[in-house]
Amino acid sequence: MRTSWADAVATADSSAAATSASPSNVAAVSVAPSRGGGRAAYVPPHLRNRQSSSESPAPSPAAGPSGAGQPPAFAAPSPAGGSRWGGGPIRDVGRPGSAGGRGGGGGRHSRIGGWDRREREANPFSNDDDTTEADFDSQETSGINFDAYEDIPVETSGENVPPPVNTFAEIDLGDALNENIRRCKYVKPTPVQRHAIPISLGGRDLMACAQTGSGKTAAFCFPIISGIMRGPSGPRQRGSRTVYPLALILSPTRELSIQIHEEARKFAYQTGVRVVVAYGGAPINQQLRDLERGVEILVATPGRLVDLLERARVSLQHIRYLALDEADRMLDMGFEPQIRRIVEQMDMPPRGQRQTMLFSATFPKEIQRLASDFLNNYIFLAVGRVGSSTDLIVQRVEFVPESDKRSYLMDLLHGQRDTGVHGKQALTLVFVETKRGADSLEHWLCMNGFPATTIHGDRTQQEREHALRSFKSGATPILVATDVAARGLDIPHVAHVINFDLPNDIDDYVHRIGRTGRAGKTGRATAFFNESNSSLARALTELMQESNQEVPDWLARFSTAHSYGGSGRHRRTGGARFGGRDFRRDSTFSRGGGGDYGYGGGSYGASSGYGGSSVATSAWD
Ligand SMILES: Nc1ncnc2c1ncn2[C@@H]1O[C@H](COP(=O)(O)OP(=O)(O)OP(=O)(O)O)[C@@H](O)[C@H]1O
């Protein structure tokens, strides 16, 4: 029987209901009276026809007669500890039925810098397309029990680590956010969420490493949204075209930023927190108009953000939360200067005065050291082994000479077509090394009767987005991609990832195969290996062994032969399957004095063996 996080919702409706209706949550809701005494409260159109009976929260004792328009009570710590931006009870300004306040769905954010009270907040859940679900469902032959994740080893280091939670109900996220969690069909927190959310709600900086597809997006979005709901309003800026977001989420690719924005909008629906996205390749004017309508959370790619900062259309002066998704990628040689510029050389509050969260599935120690520049007394969290792939993905490596790759691919795709359902192919993501290689392979596949499309940095943004949509919907079930699609993209029905060309960097491999086997579902990954990939043999062997995969004898031989030649990023670091992954605990990083952690510096740079992956920032941004 297929059981996954999302599937578990069917049997856990009651617990979800209990979550949203728990007395503590209800008590935290404030029904804000209208400003100006007797004037009737504005109810936005999307709330007008709602019945307030079952969903209407009890008025909060905390709200008091003059609850609206006043900052919430910041002094009272939340059960989770409370961030430095206020630990008081959360006011659920936009919850259905709580529209009696100033602006209803807009709540206290019905001002410049939040939802404009004239503006109708589009329902981000209305696009959730269930029509293809039935077709795809039967392709998912097996899944794992969510509870299997309970055994995953978790390491935390740092001072006074807040304890993890087992349920969303244990955390004071607020009723509106809880309602959205229910709408997302999240029944219980994933392991990274169980640990990371209380840490962030406790106001602590965080470096978190957890496997691909394990729910990191929500792990940083929930505390940010909740913190903004709980904290003081942002500045009112009249007559200025500069906007002052309270939170900044940076990601390395346009598509990932778009996806995070879509997710965050769902989590923030009717909370009064407005999320805006800005990324390169799309007309800036539309994004400027969007920003002008108000923004609490800005999701952006670094290049476009720098542009907005230089035009003085965005100021980071009031940033309280900074999240870097795919943080190791954001701090590698391609992006680091831009990130330093944004974080250290513009007007963002320094570390210690903002809360910083770094997330990724991989975190090389060199990058951890760099990242520590951005963090203040942080907690390191590793769910599973740093840089490990999830056991949910069945990995195979085939020895395929360069000249045979296309015919091998053809065989694989034919095999899938035969096992497809309703004449439909499972979604297959094929990674290649170059943009030209992607175009050429796509063309060849189409010529041979396999509907394929491609995504890479030379395509226009419109083409990229169209390709992704066509792939997601199943209309074009094969996507040929460069590394631009390697990280973060959450495409639910990818059944097979094929590394037609292997990457040079094992961490890139981990992210690529992580496009399948997500959210508790199983997946399959096949890699074509030949002599040109020798330097990856050892790392690949170790990775596969760690995730209990069968390692072919010939690969083990390659691995032994190259044991002495490989270096830097091609090698797995850490040795033991679990333990010692926080670089602060690694003796090799504490030698030599200097820096916060006694790191001598100088060993990370162009010569560190970190040159494997692309540094073509423009293709990513
Ligand atoms: N608590 C939960 N219950 C059920 N599903 C969840 C839960 N949290 C997240 N998910 C789902 O799991 C999927 C993967 O989440 P997400 O994209 O955040 O993973 P990730 O860890 O960021 O992956 P990557 O490392 O590839 O970026 C998404 O479809 C998301 O909606």
The ligand as an ORCA input file, in Angstrom:
! r2SCAN-3c Opt
* xyz 0 1
  N       5.121     17.986      6.510
  C       4.918     17.596      5.274
  N       4.005     16.643      4.985
  C       3.794     16.239      3.696
  N       4.455     16.726      2.633
  C       5.380     17.671      2.868
  C       5.653     18.161      4.179
  N       6.607     19.108      4.091
  C       6.914     19.218      2.784
  N       6.181     18.359      2.052
  C       6.237     18.194      0.587
  O       7.470     17.556      0.299
  C       7.921     17.965     -0.982
  C       9.386     18.333     -0.915
  O       9.540     19.495     -0.140
  P      10.665     20.575     -0.463
  O      10.611     20.945     -1.907
  O      10.564     21.637      0.552
  O      11.969     19.689     -0.231
  P      13.469     20.157     -0.026
  O      13.952     19.480      1.193
  O      13.562     21.636     -0.094
  O      14.157     19.504     -1.308
  P      15.453     19.971     -2.125
  O      16.641     19.647     -1.271
  O      15.408     19.158     -3.356
  O      15.323     21.437     -2.359
  C       7.039     19.091     -1.440
  O       6.119     18.609     -2.387
  C       6.313     19.498     -0.182
  O       5.027     20.012     -0.452
*
